[in-house]
Amino acid sequence: MRPLRLTTKVRSGGTVHLDALPLREGQTVEVILHLMDESSDDFSALGESGLEFWHNEIDDATWNDALPSA
């Protein structure tokens, strides 16, 4: 299963509420909290920018030909 990424605000009393999740009842999950500040949004966006840059015919041909011969 791929991880779910959710962003929410801490409510009064230090509680966090998550809306309905696509998980079955009774399923065990691990919750890790990452405190975000203004710079966190920038780093998160970089990590999610995707890998489309590397998916191109020229790059694939170059790297395929760069493998050493046995």
Gaussian input, Z-matrix of N, CA and C with variables (Angstrom, degrees):
# hf/3-21g

backbone

0 1
 N
 C     1     B1
 C     2     B2     1     A1
 N     3     B3     2     A2     1     D1
 C     4     B4     3     A3     2     D2
 C     5     B5     4     A4     3     D3
 N     6     B6     5     A5     4     D4
 C     7     B7     6     A6     5     D5
 C     8     B8     7     A7     6     D6
 N     9     B9     8     A8     7     D7
 C    10    B10     9     A9     8     D8
 C    11    B11    10    A10     9     D9
 N    12    B12    11    A11    10    D10
 C    13    B13    12    A12    11    D11
 C    14    B14    13    A13    12    D12
 N    15    B15    14    A14    13    D13
 C    16    B16    15    A15    14    D14
 C    17    B17    16    A16    15    D15
 N    18    B18    17    A17    16    D16
 C    19    B19    18    A18    17    D17
 C    20    B20    19    A19    18    D18
 N    21    B21    20    A20    19    D19
 C    22    B22    21    A21    20    D20
 C    23    B23    22    A22    21    D21
 N    24    B24    23    A23    22    D22
 C    25    B25    24    A24    23    D23
 C    26    B26    25    A25    24    D24
 N    27    B27    26    A26    25    D25
 C    28    B28    27    A27    26    D26
 C    29    B29    28    A28    27    D27
 N    30    B30    29    A29    28    D28
 C    31    B31    30    A30    29    D29
 C    32    B32    31    A31    30    D30
 N    33    B33    32    A32    31    D31
 C    34    B34    33    A33    32    D32
 C    35    B35    34    A34    33    D33
 N    36    B36    35    A35    34    D34
 C    37    B37    36    A36    35    D35
 C    38    B38    37    A37    36    D36
 N    39    B39    38    A38    37    D37
 C    40    B40    39    A39    38    D38
 C    41    B41    40    A40    39    D39
 N    42    B42    41    A41    40    D40
 C    43    B43    42    A42    41    D41
 C    44    B44    43    A43    42    D42
 N    45    B45    44    A44    43    D43
 C    46    B46    45    A45    44    D44
 C    47    B47    46    A46    45    D45
 N    48    B48    47    A47    46    D46
 C    49    B49    48    A48    47    D47
 C    50    B50    49    A49    48    D48
 N    51    B51    50    A50    49    D49
 C    52    B52    51    A51    50    D50
 C    53    B53    52    A52    51    D51
 N    54    B54    53    A53    52    D52
 C    55    B55    54    A54    53    D53
 C    56    B56    55    A55    54    D54
 N    57    B57    56    A56    55    D55
 C    58    B58    57    A57    56    D56
 C    59    B59    58    A58    57    D57
 N    60    B60    59    A59    58    D58
 C    61    B61    60    A60    59    D59
 C    62    B62    61    A61    60    D60
 N    63    B63    62    A62    61    D61
 C    64    B64    63    A63    62    D62
 C    65    B65    64    A64    63    D63
 N    66    B66    65    A65    64    D64
 C    67    B67    66    A66    65    D65
 C    68    B68    67    A67    66    D66
 N    69    B69    68    A68    67    D67
 C    70    B70    69    A69    68    D68
 C    71    B71    70    A70    69    D69
 N    72    B72    71    A71    70    D70
 C    73    B73    72    A72    71    D71
 C    74    B74    73    A73    72    D72
 N    75    B75    74    A74    73    D73
 C    76    B76    75    A75    74    D74
 C    77    B77    76    A76    75    D75
 N    78    B78    77    A77    76    D76
 C    79    B79    78    A78    77    D77
 C    80    B80    79    A79    78    D78
 N    81    B81    80    A80    79    D79
 C    82    B82    81    A81    80    D80
 C    83    B83    82    A82    81    D81
 N    84    B84    83    A83    82    D82
 C    85    B85    84    A84    83    D83
 C    86    B86    85    A85    84    D84
 N    87    B87    86    A86    85    D85
 C    88    B88    87    A87    86    D86
 C    89    B89    88    A88    87    D87
 N    90    B90    89    A89    88    D88
 C    91    B91    90    A90    89    D89
 C    92    B92    91    A91    90    D90
 N    93    B93    92    A92    91    D91
 C    94    B94    93    A93    92    D92
 C    95    B95    94    A94    93    D93
 N    96    B96    95    A95    94    D94
 C    97    B97    96    A96    95    D95
 C    98    B98    97    A97    96    D96
 N    99    B99    98    A98    97    D97
 C   100   B100    99    A99    98    D98
 C   101   B101   100   A100    99    D99
 N   102   B102   101   A101   100   D100
 C   103   B103   102   A102   101   D101
 C   104   B104   103   A103   102   D102
 N   105   B105   104   A104   103   D103
 C   106   B106   105   A105   104   D104
 C   107   B107   106   A106   105   D105
 N   108   B108   107   A107   106   D106
 C   109   B109   108   A108   107   D107
 C   110   B110   109   A109   108   D108
 N   111   B111   110   A110   109   D109
 C   112   B112   111   A111   110   D110
 C   113   B113   112   A112   111   D111
 N   114   B114   113   A113   112   D112
 C   115   B115   114   A114   113   D113
 C   116   B116   115   A115   114   D114
 N   117   B117   116   A116   115   D115
 C   118   B118   117   A117   116   D116
 C   119   B119   118   A118   117   D117
 N   120   B120   119   A119   118   D118
 C   121   B121   120   A120   119   D119
 C   122   B122   121   A121   120   D120
 N   123   B123   122   A122   121   D121
 C   124   B124   123   A123   122   D122
 C   125   B125   124   A124   123   D123
 N   126   B126   125   A125   124   D124
 C   127   B127   126   A126   125   D125
 C   128   B128   127   A127   126   D126
 N   129   B129   128   A128   127   D127
 C   130   B130   129   A129   128   D128
 C   131   B131   130   A130   129   D129
 N   132   B132   131   A131   130   D130
 C   133   B133   132   A132   131   D131
 C   134   B134   133   A133   132   D132
 N   135   B135   134   A134   133   D133
 C   136   B136   135   A135   134   D134
 C   137   B137   136   A136   135   D135
 N   138   B138   137   A137   136   D136
 C   139   B139   138   A138   137   D137
 C   140   B140   139   A139   138   D138
 N   141   B141   140   A140   139   D139
 C   142   B142   141   A141   140   D140
 C   143   B143   142   A142   141   D141
 N   144   B144   143   A143   142   D142
 C   145   B145   144   A144   143   D143
 C   146   B146   145   A145   144   D144
 N   147   B147   146   A146   145   D145
 C   148   B148   147   A147   146   D146
 C   149   B149   148   A148   147   D147
 N   150   B150   149   A149   148   D148
 C   151   B151   150   A150   149   D149
 C   152   B152   151   A151   150   D150
 N   153   B153   152   A152   151   D151
 C   154   B154   153   A153   152   D152
 C   155   B155   154   A154   153   D153
 N   156   B156   155   A155   154   D154
 C   157   B157   156   A156   155   D155
 C   158   B158   157   A157   156   D156
 N   159   B159   158   A158   157   D157
 C   160   B160   159   A159   158   D158
 C   161   B161   160   A160   159   D159
 N   162   B162   161   A161   160   D160
 C   163   B163   162   A162   161   D161
 C   164   B164   163   A163   162   D162
 N   165   B165   164   A164   163   D163
 C   166   B166   165   A165   164   D164
 C   167   B167   166   A166   165   D165
 N   168   B168   167   A167   166   D166
 C   169   B169   168   A168   167   D167
 C   170   B170   169   A169   168   D168
 N   171   B171   170   A170   169   D169
 C   172   B172   171   A171   170   D170
 C   173   B173   172   A172   171   D171
 N   174   B174   173   A173   172   D172
 C   175   B175   174   A174   173   D173
 C   176   B176   175   A175   174   D174
 N   177   B177   176   A176   175   D175
 C   178   B178   177   A177   176   D176
 C   179   B179   178   A178   177   D177
 N   180   B180   179   A179   178   D178
 C   181   B181   180   A180   179   D179
 C   182   B182   181   A181   180   D180
 N   183   B183   182   A182   181   D181
 C   184   B184   183   A183   182   D182
 C   185   B185   184   A184   183   D183
 N   186   B186   185   A185   184   D184
 C   187   B187   186   A186   185   D185
 C   188   B188   187   A187   186   D186
 N   189   B189   188   A188   187   D187
 C   190   B190   189   A189   188   D188
 C   191   B191   190   A190   189   D189
 N   192   B192   191   A191   190   D190
 C   193   B193   192   A192   191   D191
 C   194   B194   193   A193   192   D192
 N   195   B195   194   A194   193   D193
 C   196   B196   195   A195   194   D194
 C   197   B197   196   A196   195   D195
 N   198   B198   197   A197   196   D196
 C   199   B199   198   A198   197   D197
 C   200   B200   199   A199   198   D198
 N   201   B201   200   A200   199   D199
 C   202   B202   201   A201   200   D200
 C   203   B203   202   A202   201   D201
 N   204   B204   203   A203   202   D202
 C   205   B205   204   A204   203   D203
 C   206   B206   205   A205   204   D204
 N   207   B207   206   A206   205   D205
 C   208   B208   207   A207   206   D206
 C   209   B209   208   A208   207   D207

   B1=1.4632
   B2=1.5137
   B3=1.2894
   B4=1.4531
   B5=1.5272
   B6=1.3144
   B7=1.4675
   B8=1.5247
   B9=1.3042
   B10=1.4586
   B11=1.5154
   B12=1.3063
   B13=1.4545
   B14=1.5181
   B15=1.3168
   B16=1.4520
   B17=1.5161
   B18=1.3086
   B19=1.4570
   B20=1.5148
   B21=1.3262
   B22=1.4550
   B23=1.5195
   B24=1.2955
   B25=1.4629
   B26=1.5274
   B27=1.3210
   B28=1.4578
   B29=1.5210
   B30=1.3235
   B31=1.4691
   B32=1.5271
   B33=1.3055
   B34=1.4623
   B35=1.5256
   B36=1.3177
   B37=1.4575
   B38=1.5128
   B39=1.3562
   B40=1.4614
   B41=1.5114
   B42=1.3196
   B43=1.4587
   B44=1.5314
   B45=1.3098
   B46=1.4625
   B47=1.5191
   B48=1.3260
   B49=1.4573
   B50=1.5247
   B51=1.3239
   B52=1.4574
   B53=1.5134
   B54=1.3167
   B55=1.4591
   B56=1.5239
   B57=1.3032
   B58=1.4672
   B59=1.5193
   B60=1.3141
   B61=1.4609
   B62=1.5247
   B63=1.3279
   B64=1.4689
   B65=1.5261
   B66=1.3416
   B67=1.4596
   B68=1.5246
   B69=1.3141
   B70=1.4583
   B71=1.5261
   B72=1.3014
   B73=1.4575
   B74=1.5276
   B75=1.3124
   B76=1.4535
   B77=1.5158
   B78=1.3324
   B79=1.4586
   B80=1.5250
   B81=1.3228
   B82=1.4533
   B83=1.5227
   B84=1.3301
   B85=1.4625
   B86=1.5287
   B87=1.3101
   B88=1.4572
   B89=1.5164
   B90=1.3173
   B91=1.4551
   B92=1.5219
   B93=1.3232
   B94=1.4626
   B95=1.5154
   B96=1.3048
   B97=1.4615
   B98=1.5161
   B99=1.3154
   B100=1.4595
   B101=1.5168
   B102=1.3343
   B103=1.4584
   B104=1.5147
   B105=1.3115
   B106=1.4626
   B107=1.5209
   B108=1.3133
   B109=1.4587
   B110=1.5205
   B111=1.3106
   B112=1.4684
   B113=1.5240
   B114=1.3305
   B115=1.4648
   B116=1.5265
   B117=1.3327
   B118=1.4577
   B119=1.5202
   B120=1.3255
   B121=1.4622
   B122=1.5176
   B123=1.3381
   B124=1.4563
   B125=1.5256
   B126=1.3410
   B127=1.4572
   B128=1.5224
   B129=1.3138
   B130=1.4620
   B131=1.5188
   B132=1.3101
   B133=1.4630
   B134=1.5253
   B135=1.3195
   B136=1.4585
   B137=1.5238
   B138=1.3125
   B139=1.4583
   B140=1.5142
   B141=1.3009
   B142=1.4611
   B143=1.5203
   B144=1.3089
   B145=1.4590
   B146=1.5233
   B147=1.3208
   B148=1.4494
   B149=1.5120
   B150=1.3015
   B151=1.4559
   B152=1.5200
   B153=1.3330
   B154=1.4536
   B155=1.5301
   B156=1.3257
   B157=1.4577
   B158=1.5239
   B159=1.3317
   B160=1.4599
   B161=1.5194
   B162=1.3009
   B163=1.4553
   B164=1.5328
   B165=1.3210
   B166=1.4534
   B167=1.5261
   B168=1.3065
   B169=1.4631
   B170=1.5243
   B171=1.3193
   B172=1.4681
   B173=1.5207
   B174=1.3154
   B175=1.4602
   B176=1.5275
   B177=1.3209
   B178=1.4642
   B179=1.5287
   B180=1.3149
   B181=1.4663
   B182=1.5256
   B183=1.3187
   B184=1.4639
   B185=1.5138
   B186=1.3028
   B187=1.4600
   B188=1.5313
   B189=1.3018
   B190=1.4648
   B191=1.5297
   B192=1.3357
   B193=1.4569
   B194=1.5287
   B195=1.3340
   B196=1.4680
   B197=1.5213
   B198=1.3239
   B199=1.4598
   B200=1.5120
   B201=1.3404
   B202=1.4730
   B203=1.5300
   B204=1.2977
   B205=1.4724
   B206=1.5221
   B207=1.3260
   B208=1.4725
   B209=1.4978
   A1=109.39
   A2=116.50
   A3=119.56
   A4=109.58
   A5=117.06
   A6=119.35
   A7=111.89
   A8=115.40
   A9=122.18
   A10=107.43
   A11=116.74
   A12=120.22
   A13=108.10
   A14=115.23
   A15=121.27
   A16=108.52
   A17=116.61
   A18=121.72
   A19=107.86
   A20=115.97
   A21=120.75
   A22=109.32
   A23=116.78
   A24=122.93
   A25=109.26
   A26=115.66
   A27=121.15
   A28=107.82
   A29=115.55
   A30=121.51
   A31=109.99
   A32=114.63
   A33=119.86
   A34=109.79
   A35=115.55
   A36=120.29
   A37=113.15
   A38=116.81
   A39=120.44
   A40=114.26
   A41=116.87
   A42=119.60
   A43=111.23
   A44=115.24
   A45=122.54
   A46=107.26
   A47=117.14
   A48=122.14
   A49=108.88
   A50=115.64
   A51=120.98
   A52=107.91
   A53=116.28
   A54=120.53
   A55=108.97
   A56=116.64
   A57=121.76
   A58=111.06
   A59=115.97
   A60=122.51
   A61=109.83
   A62=117.23
   A63=120.43
   A64=111.23
   A65=116.19
   A66=121.68
   A67=108.74
   A68=115.26
   A69=118.20
   A70=109.96
   A71=115.73
   A72=122.02
   A73=110.40
   A74=116.56
   A75=121.51
   A76=114.48
   A77=117.39
   A78=121.18
   A79=109.58
   A80=117.51
   A81=122.54
   A82=108.98
   A83=116.05
   A84=121.16
   A85=108.89
   A86=115.80
   A87=122.40
   A88=106.86
   A89=116.91
   A90=121.75
   A91=107.87
   A92=116.14
   A93=122.38
   A94=106.73
   A95=117.03
   A96=120.77
   A97=109.65
   A98=115.43
   A99=122.90
   A100=106.80
   A101=117.02
   A102=120.16
   A103=108.90
   A104=116.10
   A105=121.58
   A106=110.32
   A107=115.00
   A108=120.94
   A109=107.53
   A110=117.85
   A111=120.08
   A112=112.36
   A113=117.74
   A114=120.13
   A115=111.78
   A116=118.37
   A117=121.00
   A118=111.90
   A119=117.19
   A120=120.04
   A121=111.14
   A122=117.58
   A123=121.15
   A124=111.04
   A125=117.05
   A126=120.07
   A127=111.73
   A128=116.99
   A129=120.05
   A130=110.61
   A131=117.31
   A132=121.25
   A133=110.63
   A134=117.67
   A135=120.61
   A136=111.11
   A137=116.01
   A138=120.06
   A139=113.09
   A140=117.48
   A141=121.33
   A142=112.53
   A143=117.54
   A144=120.28
   A145=113.29
   A146=117.58
   A147=120.61
   A148=113.27
   A149=115.03
   A150=121.62
   A151=112.04
   A152=117.52
   A153=120.41
   A154=112.39
   A155=116.86
   A156=120.53
   A157=111.07
   A158=117.23
   A159=120.94
   A160=112.75
   A161=118.65
   A162=121.25
   A163=109.94
   A164=115.08
   A165=119.37
   A166=108.74
   A167=116.11
   A168=121.14
   A169=112.90
   A170=118.16
   A171=120.78
   A172=110.62
   A173=117.04
   A174=120.77
   A175=110.60
   A176=117.37
   A177=120.31
   A178=110.91
   A179=117.37
   A180=120.54
   A181=111.18
   A182=116.67
   A183=120.30
   A184=110.76
   A185=117.72
   A186=120.81
   A187=111.35
   A188=117.95
   A189=119.89
   A190=110.29
   A191=117.21
   A192=121.64
   A193=112.44
   A194=117.57
   A195=121.00
   A196=112.86
   A197=117.91
   A198=119.70
   A199=110.46
   A200=117.29
   A201=119.59
   A202=110.63
   A203=115.96
   A204=119.93
   A205=108.87
   A206=116.35
   A207=121.07
   A208=111.37
   D1=137.30
   D2=177.98
   D3=-81.78
   D4=151.21
   D5=-178.74
   D6=-68.34
   D7=152.25
   D8=174.89
   D9=-100.43
   D10=136.96
   D11=177.14
   D12=-115.29
   D13=122.05
   D14=-179.13
   D15=-129.49
   D16=144.13
   D17=176.33
   D18=-122.51
   D19=132.32
   D20=-179.88
   D21=-150.76
   D22=169.66
   D23=178.29
   D24=-101.82
   D25=148.00
   D26=174.70
   D27=-74.81
   D28=131.85
   D29=-179.67
   D30=-91.96
   D31=177.78
   D32=179.26
   D33=-57.40
   D34=146.12
   D35=-178.59
   D36=77.32
   D37=9.35
   D38=179.20
   D39=72.17
   D40=25.61
   D41=-179.15
   D42=-96.68
   D43=154.67
   D44=177.87
   D45=-125.96
   D46=132.50
   D47=178.66
   D48=-115.69
   D49=132.29
   D50=175.47
   D51=-115.82
   D52=135.43
   D53=176.06
   D54=-66.70
   D55=176.75
   D56=-178.27
   D57=-51.30
   D58=133.04
   D59=-179.41
   D60=-108.41
   D61=151.52
   D62=179.82
   D63=-80.17
   D64=57.43
   D65=-178.53
   D66=-126.52
   D67=153.27
   D68=178.83
   D69=-82.88
   D70=150.42
   D71=179.83
   D72=-60.23
   D73=134.02
   D74=178.80
   D75=88.49
   D76=-5.60
   D77=-179.81
   D78=-67.69
   D79=137.09
   D80=178.24
   D81=-84.38
   D82=133.18
   D83=178.79
   D84=-131.85
   D85=158.86
   D86=173.04
   D87=-111.77
   D88=131.66
   D89=-179.52
   D90=-112.86
   D91=123.05
   D92=177.15
   D93=-118.64
   D94=126.71
   D95=-179.27
   D96=-99.54
   D97=132.99
   D98=176.99
   D99=-118.77
   D100=112.23
   D101=-179.83
   D102=-73.26
   D103=127.99
   D104=-175.91
   D105=-103.92
   D106=144.33
   D107=170.32
   D108=-126.79
   D109=-170.62
   D110=-176.08
   D111=-59.30
   D112=-37.88
   D113=-177.30
   D114=-76.63
   D115=-19.71
   D116=-179.19
   D117=-61.34
   D118=-36.81
   D119=-179.83
   D120=-61.05
   D121=-40.07
   D122=-179.86
   D123=-64.40
   D124=-45.19
   D125=-179.28
   D126=-67.79
   D127=-37.59
   D128=177.90
   D129=-63.36
   D130=-41.94
   D131=-179.92
   D132=-63.00
   D133=-38.24
   D134=178.22
   D135=-63.06
   D136=-41.40
   D137=-179.42
   D138=-68.99
   D139=-22.58
   D140=-177.49
   D141=-102.45
   D142=6.12
   D143=-173.28
   D144=-66.70
   D145=-17.65
   D146=176.98
   D147=95.51
   D148=173.82
   D149=-177.32
   D150=-117.45
   D151=17.43
   D152=-177.20
   D153=-56.95
   D154=-30.00
   D155=179.07
   D156=-55.03
   D157=-37.92
   D158=-175.56
   D159=-83.76
   D160=-10.95
   D161=-178.61
   D162=-95.72
   D163=82.27
   D164=176.48
   D165=-147.79
   D166=152.78
   D167=-173.51
   D168=-63.38
   D169=-39.68
   D170=-178.44
   D171=-64.47
   D172=-46.64
   D173=179.07
   D174=-62.88
   D175=-44.41
   D176=179.96
   D177=-60.47
   D178=-44.54
   D179=-179.42
   D180=-65.00
   D181=-40.08
   D182=-179.67
   D183=-63.62
   D184=-47.24
   D185=-177.35
   D186=-73.24
   D187=-33.17
   D188=177.70
   D189=-64.71
   D190=-37.25
   D191=179.86
   D192=-79.93
   D193=-13.25
   D194=-175.93
   D195=-84.91
   D196=-6.93
   D197=-179.40
   D198=-67.25
   D199=136.25
   D200=179.84
   D201=-68.11
   D202=145.85
   D203=177.58
   D204=-79.20
   D205=146.68
   D206=-177.36
   D207=-85.75

